[in-house]
């Protein structure tokens, strides 16, 4: 009798999930979390919601089984310490949430954690780590100023021909920690201060956390990355308005949908510092 074949068991990488959010995101956030639980093909540890300490957000986290993190406890600075605005636009909150993501190595306990924007819903299966490689999703265009800041911050040009700004990304905690150490060593100041001081804050799109980390890894360990097309579609509607039939149609062509609401970027004569796009 022939000996039975050995069954090779592949252990999927367990990941945490980190989502910065504010109250306006509560309309889309349930769909974001449900889609992560459905379409991310990894065991999920904790889902952390990094947000202002508001009753509605705390209630939401309890209901959805998520871990709440007060955004004002994540960094030595808060949104009030960031002044990134002009007479026409307000981006302080937008920058703050990027810095919150970049401190995910201090918040998460799994070796890897997925960051996803609070307006982006996965509609197809996703795997982010396979055969020892991290899978990154990319697109063909970006904001030129992101690369200007990257060069000033890291001391070298961005190496990737494609963009990593695709609304979600898997971070490896040890690599993120090392990137921030290198930034601090080069600039002789805390990494978040180095980012703020490397930006041209007269430009509305001056820094990208995804572009920075993606290019850092690309220059350091291109062989450890697998890059695929993001196939993300932006929609200006509410997530709940999509019928199941329409969702299935979109899933044949796209991997994810982003339900953008960008009025928070605009300053009006009566507004003080608003959400800043968050």
C-alpha positions in Angstrom: 0.0 0.0 0.0 1.4 3.4 -0.9 2.2 5.7 2.0 -0.3 8.5 2.4 0.8 11.9 1.1 1.7 14.5 3.7 -0.8 17.3 3.8 1.1 20.6 4.0 -0.7 23.0 6.3 -0.2 26.7 5.5 -0.5 29.0 8.4 -2.0 32.3 7.5 -0.4 35.4 9.1 -2.6 36.8 11.9 -3.1 40.6 11.5 -4.6 43.4 13.5 -6.7 46.1 11.8 -6.3 49.8 12.5 -8.9 52.4 11.3 -8.7 56.1 12.2 -12.2 57.6 12.3 -14.4 60.5 13.4 -18.1 60.7 13.9 -19.0 61.5 10.3 -17.5 58.1 9.4 -20.1 56.2 11.4 -22.4 56.0 8.3 -19.8 54.0 6.4 -17.7 52.4 9.1 -20.1 49.4 9.7 -19.7 48.4 6.0 -15.9 48.9 6.3 -15.6 46.5 9.3 -18.0 43.9 7.9 -16.2 43.9 4.6 -12.8 43.4 6.4 -14.2 40.5 8.3 -15.6 39.0 5.1 -12.9 39.6 2.6 -9.6 39.7 4.4 -8.3 36.1 4.1 -6.2 36.2 7.3 -7.1 35.5 10.9 -7.9 38.9 12.4 -6.7 39.7 15.9 -8.1 43.1 17.1 -9.8 45.8 15.1 -8.8 49.1 16.6 -10.8 52.3 16.0 -8.6 55.3 16.7 -11.0 58.2 17.2 -12.1 61.1 19.4 -13.6 60.0 22.7 -17.3 60.5 21.7 -20.3 58.6 23.1 -21.5 57.5 19.6 -18.1 56.2 18.7 -17.7 54.3 22.0 -21.2 52.8 21.6 -20.3 51.8 18.0 -17.1 50.0 19.1 -18.9 48.0 21.8 -21.6 47.0 19.3 -19.2 45.9 16.6 -16.6 44.2 18.9 -13.9 46.7 18.2 -11.2 48.1 20.4 -11.5 51.9 21.0 -8.3 54.0 21.2 -8.6 57.7 22.1 -6.7 59.5 19.3 -5.4 62.0 21.8 -3.4 59.3 23.6 -1.5 58.0 20.6 1.1 60.7 20.1 2.7 63.5 22.2 0.8 65.9 19.9 -2.9 66.2 19.0 -4.7 67.7 16.0 -4.7 71.1 17.8 -0.9 71.1 17.6 -0.9 70.8 13.8 -1.4 73.9 11.7 -1.9 72.8 8.1 -4.3 75.1 6.4 -4.8 78.0 4.0 -7.6 80.5 3.7 -9.4 78.1 1.4 -8.7 74.6 2.8 -8.0 72.8 6.1 -5.9 69.7 6.2 -4.8 69.5 9.9 -7.0 66.5 10.7 -6.1 64.8 7.4 -2.4 65.0 8.4 -3.1 64.0 12.0 -4.8 60.7 11.0 -1.8 59.8 8.8 0.5 60.3 11.8 -1.9 58.1 13.9 -1.6 55.3 11.4 2.2 55.6 11.5 2.2 54.9 15.2 0.3 51.7 14.7 3.4 49.8 15.7 2.8 51.0 19.2 -0.9 50.3 19.2 -1.1 46.8 17.6 0.3 43.6 19.0 0.3 41.4 15.9 3.5 41.4 13.8 1.4 42.8 10.9 -1.5 45.2 10.9 -3.8 46.4 8.2 -4.6 50.1 8.0 -7.7 50.9 6.0 -9.4 54.3 5.5 -12.8 54.7 7.2 -14.5 55.4 3.9 -13.2 52.4 1.9 -15.1 49.1 1.6 -13.5 45.9 0.3 -15.7 44.1 -2.2 -13.5 41.2 -3.2 -11.3 38.7 -1.3 -7.9 40.1 -0.2 -4.7 38.4 1.0 -1.9 40.7 2.2 0.9 38.2 3.0 1.7 35.1 1.0 4.8 32.9 0.6 6.8 35.2 2.7 6.0 38.3 0.7 3.8 41.3 1.6 1.2 42.1 -1.0 0.8 45.8 -1.8 -1.8 47.3 -4.0 -0.9 50.1 -6.4 -2.2 52.6 -8.9 -0.6 54.6 -11.7 -0.9 58.2 -10.5 -0.1 60.2 -7.4 0.5 63.7 -6.1 4.0 65.0 -7.1 4.5 66.7 -3.8 4.4 63.4 -2.0 7.7 62.5 -3.6 9.2 65.9 -2.9 8.5 65.3 0.8 9.7 61.7 0.6 13.1 62.8 -0.8 13.5 65.5 1.9 12.4 63.1 4.6 14.4 60.0 3.6 17.3 61.6 1.8 16.7 59.7 -1.5 14.2 59.6 -4.4 11.2 57.3 -4.3 12.1 54.2 -6.2 8.7 52.7 -7.2 7.3 53.6 -10.6 3.7 53.1 -9.3 1.9 54.7 -6.4 1.0 53.0 -3.1 -1.8 55.4 -2.3 -4.7 53.0 -2.4 -6.6 53.6 0.8 -5.3 50.5 2.6 -2.0 48.9 3.3 -0.5 46.1 5.4 2.3 47.3 7.7 4.9 45.2 9.3 5.5 46.5 12.8 9.2 45.9 12.9 9.8 47.6 9.5 7.7 50.6 10.5 9.6 51.0 13.7 12.9 50.9 11.8 11.7 53.4 9.3 10.8 55.9 12.0 14.2 55.3 13.7 15.9 56.1 10.5 13.9 59.3 10.1 14.7 60.4 13.6 18.4 59.6 13.2 18.6 61.6 10.0 16.6 64.7 11.2 17.6 64.6 14.9 14.0 65.1 16.1 10.9 62.9 16.7 9.7 61.3 13.5 6.4 63.1 13.4 8.1 66.5 13.8 10.5 65.5 10.9 7.5 64.7 8.7 5.7 68.0 9.5 8.9 70.0 9.0 9.7 68.2 5.7 6.4 69.1 4.1 5.6 72.2 2.1 2.5 73.1 4.1 1.4 75.7 1.4 0.6 72.7 -0.7 -2.7 70.9 -0.2 -1.3 67.4 -0.7 2.1 67.4 0.8 2.6 64.0 2.5 1.4 60.4 2.2 1.9 57.8 4.8 1.2 55.0 2.3 3.6 56.4 -0.3 6.3 56.9 2.3 6.2 53.4 3.8 5.7 51.7 0.5 8.7 53.3 -1.1 10.8 52.8 2.1 10.2 49.0 1.7 10.6 49.1 -2.0 14.1 50.6 -1.7 15.0 48.3 1.1 13.5 44.9 0.2 11.9 44.9 -3.3 12.1 41.1 -3.3 9.9 40.9 -0.2 7.0 42.7 -2.0 4.4 41.5 -4.4 2.6 44.4 -6.1 -0.9 44.1 -7.6 -3.3 46.6 -9.2 -5.6 48.2 -6.6 -8.7 48.5 -8.8 -10.4 50.9 -6.4 -13.4 53.0 -7.5 -14.5 56.2 -5.8 -18.2 56.8 -5.4 -20.0 60.0 -4.2 -22.9 58.3 -2.5 -23.7 56.5 0.8 -22.6 52.9 1.1 -26.1 51.8 2.2 -27.5 53.0 -1.1 -25.8 50.2 -3.1 -28.0 47.3 -4.0 -26.6 43.8 -3.7 -26.9 43.4 -7.5 -24.9 46.5 -8.2 -22.3 45.5 -5.6 -21.9 42.2 -7.3 -21.5 43.9 -10.7 -18.8 46.3 -9.3 -17.0 43.3 -7.7 -16.4 41.8 -11.2 -14.2 44.8 -12.1 -13.0 46.4 -8.8 -11.5 45.2 -5.5 -12.7 48.1 -3.3 -15.0 51.1 -3.2 -14.2 54.5 -1.5 -17.2 56.6 -0.5 -15.6 60.0 -0.4 -17.0 62.9 1.5 -14.5 65.7 1.1 -16.4 68.8 2.2 -14.3 68.8 5.4 -11.3 70.0 3.4 -13.0 73.3 2.6 -12.9 76.3 4.9 -15.9 78.6 5.0 -16.0 82.1 6.5 -17.9 80.9 9.6 -15.9 77.7 10.2 -13.1 77.3 12.7 -10.6 74.4 12.3 -12.9 71.7 11.0 -12.4 68.0 10.6 -9.7 68.7 8.1 -10.9 66.0 5.7 -11.3 63.4 8.4 
